[in-house]
């Protein structure tokens, strides 16, 4: 009836777990749906605001281009070319008799754009310049070839042509004209440094966006603008920082006689003033909040799953533990009952058989006591722990007593236990706890080691404390498992697959008892390839101030092993 009720309880727990899981998954789905909808809305709003700002950036680029072309084309190139044309008509020779223009006049400003003048008579290949810069390799050949074609072409409406060329890896701009229908060509090379100054002046001249926007609050300081020539060399840049996703790029064609042919202008609006141009401004990202909500939901789901898994794992551990304990109890109980019946019905053939039966009963009784003590000790780990009555003890004497007590179990496994003891090693320990610790370590060594092995127990003083080392000749403990084996219920994979019984709590009891003494436990490789389990207790002198449990007289604690 109890089993049936327990199964019903398990079934109810399983149904409740599935219901909780279903609700959590549904909540996660709803959160993800809401997050997706919010993300889509934010993306739509952001895309609209971005397009508006990019449209304003295009407006800025067009206005700047119009202004720069007017400044440089009309007040620069056109003005100075008119001066040269007038001089060419008055004096067909070269160099032109250029007089110094009045300081501050329009002609004086335009003359600053000139790097050097050139004059070419295509009829006799006469080539003259007014500066050393024209002697750079390739310039003379380029201008001569261009002049030969230019005299055969009609003169543009502006009265001059603009040529952008890359000569010797360097960018050049030439303004070319001719004397009516003759074979004479003249012009000048543009000073690119001065050209950058004119580009800056065109930017600073006035606001590029209409003053009606935001009542004139959107000045040029909120505008990023970059102007590059046909080779990609930046000639002007208003500022360094900009938002790449707001940047627009425009390639310039043949506007205004090709003054900026194949040049590129990039522009962007500072998102700081987005609210003045776009209703609501650029939406702030809600992704951190959405991610936080999603992560919280996922975290709750994972926590619920882990809790359910832990519950199932604990139920499995309980079932496995009961099975292992039952198996370990069954073997010695069977032995005790069988040999007790042999003695009861006097079925032994000799006195030696009778003594052997008594020895087996005694050995299996000790094994039962040891197992029960482990179970009781482990069950009290998180409850009301039994007090430890620690005294200054000679560990060598205590170890000898425990080893002698364990000899019948070792003999039954065909193993021998050898001791290497320091008679002066003294530590503050509870003798009953030390017995439990050492019996567990010896039992592990016998259980998992080979038959006829030799188990060594050593006691030595070390700088940090007194160590007890139990070394077997078994397969050892893999490095990855050397910390896990001290936890409750843990057994190595090879042990679970073998026929060796075990509850997986012996080493957990060892670590718990040693820890209560203020000591440490670990496992390392043995000298013969097996495992060496090390227990380290603090020296007695280091423990005097930590001893607070002195409820019994020292005479009752003394087992005869204390110095």
C-alpha positions in Angstrom: 0.0 0.0 0.0 2.9 2.3 0.8 4.5 1.6 -2.5 1.3 2.4 -4.4 0.9 5.7 -2.5 4.5 6.6 -3.2 4.1 5.9 -6.9 1.0 8.1 -7.0 3.0 10.8 -5.3 5.7 10.4 -7.9 3.1 10.6 -10.7 1.6 13.8 -9.1 5.0 15.3 -8.9 5.7 14.4 -12.5 2.4 16.0 -13.7 3.1 19.1 -11.7 6.6 19.3 -13.1 5.3 19.0 -16.6 2.7 21.7 -15.9 5.3 24.1 -14.5 7.6 23.4 -17.5 4.7 24.0 -19.9 3.8 27.3 -18.3 7.4 28.5 -18.2 7.9 27.6 -21.9 4.6 29.5 -22.7 5.9 32.6 -20.8 9.2 32.4 -22.6 7.3 32.2 -26.0 5.2 35.2 -25.1 8.2 37.2 -23.9 10.1 36.4 -27.1 7.0 37.4 -29.2 6.7 40.7 -27.4 10.4 41.3 -27.7 10.2 40.6 -31.4 7.3 43.0 -31.9 9.1 45.7 -29.9 12.2 45.2 -31.9 10.4 45.4 -35.2 8.7 48.6 -34.1 11.9 50.1 -33.0 13.7 49.1 -36.2 10.9 50.7 -38.3 11.1 53.9 -36.3 14.9 53.9 -36.5 14.9 53.2 -40.2 12.4 56.1 -40.8 14.4 58.5 -38.7 17.6 57.4 -40.4 16.2 58.0 -43.8 15.0 61.5 -42.8 18.5 62.4 -41.5 20.1 61.0 -44.6 17.7 63.1 -46.8 18.8 66.2 -44.8 22.4 65.1 -45.4 21.8 65.0 -49.1 20.3 68.4 -48.9 23.5 69.6 -47.1 25.7 68.0 -49.8 23.8 69.6 -52.6 23.8 73.0 -51.0 27.5 72.8 -50.2 28.3 71.6 -53.8 26.3 74.5 -55.3 28.1 76.9 -53.0 31.6 75.5 -53.6 31.1 75.4 -57.4 30.0 79.1 -57.4 32.8 80.2 -55.1 35.6 78.3 -56.9 34.2 78.2 -60.4 32.9 81.8 -60.8 34.9 83.8 -58.3 38.0 81.7 -58.7 38.7 80.0 -62.0 36.4 82.2 -64.2 37.7 85.5 -62.7 41.4 84.7 -63.1 40.9 83.1 -66.5 39.3 86.4 -67.7 42.4 88.3 -66.6 44.6 85.9 -68.5 42.4 86.0 -71.6 42.5 89.8 -71.6 46.3 89.8 -71.3 46.6 87.1 -74.0 44.6 89.2 -76.5 46.7 92.3 -75.7 50.1 90.5 -75.8 50.3 87.2 -77.8 53.7 86.5 -76.3 54.6 84.8 -73.0 54.9 85.3 -70.2 51.9 87.5 -69.7 52.5 90.9 -68.3 50.5 90.2 -65.2 50.3 93.2 -62.9 49.8 92.8 -59.2 46.1 93.1 -58.5 44.8 95.3 -55.8 45.0 93.6 -52.4 41.7 92.4 -51.2 40.2 92.6 -54.7 38.3 89.8 -56.4 41.2 89.3 -58.8 43.7 89.1 -56.0 41.8 86.4 -54.3 41.4 84.4 -57.5 45.2 84.6 -58.2 45.9 82.7 -55.0 44.5 79.6 -56.7 47.3 79.7 -59.3 50.2 77.4 -58.8 51.9 78.2 -62.1 51.0 79.5 -65.6 51.6 77.7 -68.9 51.6 78.8 -72.5 51.7 76.3 -75.4 51.9 77.1 -79.1 50.8 73.8 -80.8 52.1 75.0 -84.2 55.7 75.0 -83.2 55.6 73.0 -79.9 56.6 76.0 -77.9 56.0 75.3 -74.2 56.6 78.0 -71.5 55.7 78.1 -67.8 56.0 80.6 -65.0 57.1 78.2 -62.3 59.4 75.4 -61.5 56.6 73.1 -60.5 55.7 72.6 -64.2 59.0 70.9 -64.7 57.9 67.8 -62.8 58.1 64.6 -64.9 55.2 64.0 -67.2 53.5 67.4 -66.8 54.9 68.9 -70.1 54.0 65.8 -72.1 50.5 65.7 -70.7 49.8 69.4 -71.3 51.3 69.3 -74.8 49.1 66.3 -75.8 46.0 67.9 -74.2 46.7 71.3 -76.0 47.0 69.5 -79.4 43.5 68.1 -78.9 42.1 71.3 -77.3 42.8 73.6 -80.3 40.7 71.3 -82.4 37.7 71.4 -80.1 35.1 74.2 -79.8 35.7 76.5 -76.8 33.3 75.7 -73.9 30.6 78.2 -73.0 32.5 79.1 -69.8 35.5 80.0 -72.0 37.7 77.4 -70.3 38.0 73.7 -69.7 38.9 71.9 -66.5 41.2 68.8 -66.6 41.8 66.5 -63.6 44.8 64.2 -64.1 47.0 61.9 -62.1 50.6 62.4 -63.2 53.4 60.5 -61.6 51.1 59.3 -58.8 50.1 62.9 -57.9 46.7 64.6 -58.5 46.7 67.7 -60.7 44.0 70.1 -61.8 44.5 72.4 -64.9 42.3 75.3 -66.2 42.8 75.5 -70.0 41.7 78.0 -72.6 42.9 79.3 -76.0 43.3 82.5 -77.9 40.2 82.4 -80.2 40.7 80.0 -83.1 44.5 80.1 -83.1 47.0 77.4 -82.1 47.9 79.0 -78.9 46.7 77.4 -75.6 47.2 78.9 -72.2 46.0 78.3 -68.6 47.2 77.6 -65.1 47.6 74.7 -62.6 45.5 74.9 -59.5 47.2 75.3 -56.1 45.6 72.4 -54.2 46.4 73.8 -50.8 44.6 77.1 -51.6 41.8 75.1 -53.1 41.3 73.4 -49.7 41.1 76.8 -48.1 38.4 77.8 -50.6 36.5 74.6 -49.8 36.7 75.4 -46.1 35.5 79.0 -46.8 32.5 77.6 -48.7 31.6 75.5 -45.7 31.9 78.3 -43.1 30.2 81.0 -45.3 26.7 80.3 -44.1 24.4 77.7 -42.7 23.9 74.8 -45.0 20.5 73.8 -43.7 17.6 76.3 -44.0 17.4 78.7 -41.0 13.7 77.9 -40.7 14.6 74.5 -39.4 14.6 74.5 -35.6 14.7 78.3 -35.7 18.3 78.3 -36.9 19.6 76.2 -34.1 21.1 73.6 -36.5 24.4 75.2 -37.3 27.2 73.7 -39.4 29.0 72.4 -36.3 26.4 69.6 -36.3 27.3 68.6 -39.9 30.0 66.2 -41.0 31.2 66.8 -44.5 34.1 65.3 -46.4 35.2 66.3 -49.9 37.6 64.0 -51.8 39.0 64.3 -55.3 38.8 61.7 -58.1 41.8 59.8 -56.6 40.1 59.6 -53.2 42.5 62.1 -51.6 40.6 64.1 -49.0 40.7 67.9 -49.8 38.4 69.1 -47.0 36.8 67.5 -43.9 34.7 69.5 -41.5 35.1 67.3 -38.4 36.5 63.9 -37.5 33.6 62.1 -35.8 30.4 60.9 -37.4 27.9 58.0 -37.3 28.6 55.7 -40.3 25.0 54.6 -40.6 23.9 58.2 -41.2 26.6 58.9 -43.8 25.5 59.5 -47.4 27.9 59.5 -50.4 27.5 61.4 -53.7 29.6 61.2 -56.8 29.8 64.5 -58.7 29.3 64.4 -62.5 29.9 67.2 -65.0 28.1 70.0 -63.1 29.4 73.5 -63.9 31.9 72.5 -66.7 33.2 69.5 -64.7 34.8 71.6 -62.0 34.6 68.7 -59.6 34.2 65.9 -62.1 34.4 62.4 -60.4 35.0 64.0 -57.0 33.1 62.6 -54.0 31.2 64.3 -51.3 30.1 62.6 -48.1 27.8 64.2 -45.5 26.1 63.2 -42.2 23.9 64.9 -39.6 24.9 64.7 -36.0 22.3 62.5 -34.2 22.4 64.9 -31.3 20.1 67.3 -33.1 17.8 64.5 -34.5 15.0 65.6 -32.3 15.0 68.9 -34.0 14.6 67.3 -37.4 12.6 64.2 -36.7 9.6 64.0 -34.5 10.6 61.8 -31.6 14.2 61.9 -32.7 16.2 58.7 -33.1 14.7 55.9 -31.0 16.9 54.7 -28.2 17.8 51.1 -28.3 15.6 48.9 -26.1 17.7 45.9 -26.7 19.3 45.9 -23.3 15.9 45.9 -21.6 14.6 43.2 -24.0 17.7 41.1 -23.5 17.4 41.5 -19.7 13.8 40.3 -19.8 14.6 37.5 -22.1 17.6 36.4 -20.0 15.6 36.6 -16.8 12.9 34.4 -18.4 15.4 32.0 -19.7 17.2 32.0 -16.4 13.9 31.1 -14.6 13.3 28.4 -17.1 16.8 27.0 -16.7 16.5 27.2 -12.9 13.2 25.3 -13.0 14.7 22.7 -15.3 17.8 22.4 -13.1 15.6 22.1 -10.1 13.5 19.4 -11.7 16.6 17.6 -12.8 18.1 17.9 -9.4 14.9 16.5 -7.9 15.0 13.6 -10.3 18.7 13.1 -9.7 18.2 13.1 -5.9 15.4 10.5 -6.3 17.7 8.4 -8.4 20.6 8.9 -5.9 18.3 7.8 -3.1 17.2 4.8 -5.0 20.8 3.9 -5.9 21.9 4.5 -2.3 19.3 2.2 -0.9 20.1 -0.4 -3.5 23.9 -0.2 -2.7 23.4 -0.2 1.1 21.0 -3.1 0.8 23.6 -5.0 -1.3 26.4 -4.3 1.1 24.2 -5.3 4.1 23.0 -8.4 2.4 26.5 -9.9 1.9 27.8 -9.8 5.5 24.4 -10.6 6.9 24.2 -13.7 4.7 27.7 -14.7 5.8 26.8 -14.2 9.5 23.5 -16.1 9.2 25.1 -19.0 7.3 28.0 -19.5 9.8 25.7 -18.9 12.8 23.5 -21.7 11.6 26.6 -23.9 11.1 27.6 -23.2 14.7 24.0 -23.6 16.0 23.5 -27.0 14.4 27.2 -28.0 15.1 27.9 -28.8 11.5 31.6 -28.0 11.8 34.0 -30.9 11.2 36.9 -29.7 13.4 37.9 -27.1 15.9 39.6 -25.2 13.1 36.4 -25.0 11.2 34.6 -23.7 14.2 37.2 -21.1 14.8 37.1 -20.0 11.2 33.3 -19.6 11.4 33.7 -17.4 14.4 36.4 -15.3 12.7 34.1 -14.8 9.7 31.2 -13.8 11.9 33.5 -11.4 13.8 34.9 -10.0 10.5 31.5 -9.5 8.8 30.1 -7.9 12.1 32.9 -5.4 11.9 32.1 -4.7 8.3 28.5 -4.1 9.2 29.4 -1.8 12.1 31.7 0.1 9.8 29.0 0.5 7.1 26.4 1.6 9.6 28.8 4.1 11.2 29.5 5.6 7.7 25.8 5.9 7.0 25.0 7.5 10.4 28.0 9.8 10.1 27.0 10.9 6.5 23.3 11.4 7.4 24.4 13.7 10.3 26.6 15.9 8.0 24.0 18.6 7.6 22.1 17.9 10.8 23.2 18.1 14.5 26.7 16.8 14.2 28.2 14.8 17.0 30.8 16.7 19.0 34.4 15.9 18.6 36.5 15.5 21.7 40.0 16.2 20.5 43.1 15.7 22.6 46.8 15.8 22.0 47.3 12.2 20.7 50.2 10.2 19.5 49.1 9.3 15.9 51.4 6.4 15.6 49.7 4.5 18.5 46.2 5.3 17.2 47.1 4.2 13.7 48.6 0.9 15.0 45.4 0.2 16.9 43.2 0.8 13.9 45.4 -1.2 11.5 45.3 -4.2 13.9 41.5 -3.9 14.0 41.4 -3.9 10.2 43.8 -6.8 9.7 41.0 -9.5 9.5 39.3 -7.6 6.7 42.6 -7.2 4.9 43.5 -10.8 5.3 40.2 -11.9 3.8 41.1 -9.9 0.7 44.6 -11.4 0.6 46.2 -8.0 1.2 48.8 -7.0 3.8 49.0 -3.6 5.6 52.4 -2.2 6.3 53.0 0.8 8.5 55.8 3.5 8.4 55.2 5.6 11.6 56.9 8.6 13.2 56.6 7.9 16.9 56.9 11.6 17.7 54.0 12.7 15.5 51.4 14.4 17.8 48.2 16.1 16.7 45.0 17.2 18.3 42.5 14.6 17.1 39.4 12.8 18.2 40.3 9.1 18.4 36.9 7.8 17.3 36.9 10.2 14.3 40.5 9.1 13.4 39.4 5.5 13.6 36.5 6.2 11.2 38.8 8.1 8.8 41.5 5.5 8.7 39.0 2.6 8.4 37.3 4.3 5.4 40.7 4.8 3.7 41.8 1.3 4.3 38.5 -0.2 3.2 38.8 1.8 -0.1 42.3 0.6 -0.7 41.4 -3.1 -0.1 38.1 -2.9 -2.1 39.5 -1.3 -5.2 43.0 -2.6 -5.2 44.3 -6.0 -6.6 44.4 -9.2 -4.6 47.6 -9.9 -2.6 48.5 -6.1 -2.8 50.5 -4.3 -0.1 48.8 -1.3 1.5 51.2 1.1 3.2 50.1 3.5 6.0 52.6 6.2 6.8 52.6 8.9 9.6 55.0 11.8 9.3 55.3 15.4 10.5 55.5 18.1 7.8 56.0 21.9 8.0 52.2 22.5 7.8 51.0 19.7 10.0 51.0 15.9 10.6 50.1 13.7 7.6 48.7 10.2 7.3 49.2 8.7 3.9 47.4 5.5 2.8 49.0 4.1 -0.4 47.5 1.2 -2.4 48.6 -0.6 -5.6 45.3 -0.2 -7.4 44.5 1.6 -10.7 44.8 5.1 -9.2 42.4 8.0 -9.5 42.2 10.0 -12.7 43.2 13.7 -12.3 39.8 14.9 -13.5 38.0 13.0 -10.7 40.4 13.7 -7.8 38.2 16.4 -6.4 34.8 14.8 -7.2 35.5 11.6 -5.3 35.2 13.6 -2.0 31.5 14.4 -2.7 28.7 12.2 -1.5 27.4 9.4 -3.7 30.1 9.8 -6.3 31.8 6.8 -7.8 34.1 6.4 -10.7 32.7 5.1 -14.0 34.9 2.0 -13.9 33.6 1.2 -10.4 30.0 1.6 -11.4 30.5 -0.8 -14.3 32.3 -3.3 -12.1 30.8 -5.8 -9.6 32.4 -4.0 -6.6 29.7 -2.8 -4.2 29.9 0.6 -2.7 27.8 3.5 -1.4 30.1 6.4 -2.5 29.9 8.1 0.9 33.2 6.8 2.6 35.4 9.6 1.3 32.8 12.2 1.9 32.8 11.2 5.6 36.6 11.4 5.6 36.7 14.9 4.3 33.9 16.1 6.6 35.7 14.7 9.7 39.1 16.0 8.7 37.6 19.4 7.9 36.1 19.6 11.4 39.6 19.1 12.7 40.8 22.0 10.7 42.8 19.7 8.3 42.9 18.9 4.6 42.5 15.9 2.4 43.7 15.2 -1.2 44.7 12.3 -3.4 47.9 11.9 -5.5 49.7 9.3 -7.5 51.3 6.5 -5.5 54.9 5.5 -6.0 53.8 2.1 -7.4 51.2 3.5 -9.8 48.3 3.3 -7.4 46.6 6.1 -5.4 47.9 7.8 -2.3 45.2 9.3 -0.1 46.6 12.1 2.2 45.1 13.3 5.4 46.7 16.3 7.1 46.0 17.4 10.6 47.3 20.6 12.1 50.0 20.1 14.7 48.9 20.1 18.3 50.7 23.4 19.1 48.7 25.2 16.3 45.4 23.8 17.6 45.5 24.8 21.3 43.5 28.0 20.8 41.0 26.4 18.5 39.9 23.8 21.0 36.7 25.0 22.5 34.9 21.7 23.1 36.2 20.4 26.5 32.9 19.0 28.0 34.5 15.9 29.5 37.4 15.4 31.8 40.7 14.7 30.0 41.0 11.4 31.9 37.8 10.1 30.1 39.3 11.2 26.7 42.6 9.5 27.2 42.7 6.1 25.5 46.2 5.3 26.6 47.7 6.6 23.4 48.3 10.2 24.4 51.8 11.1 25.4 
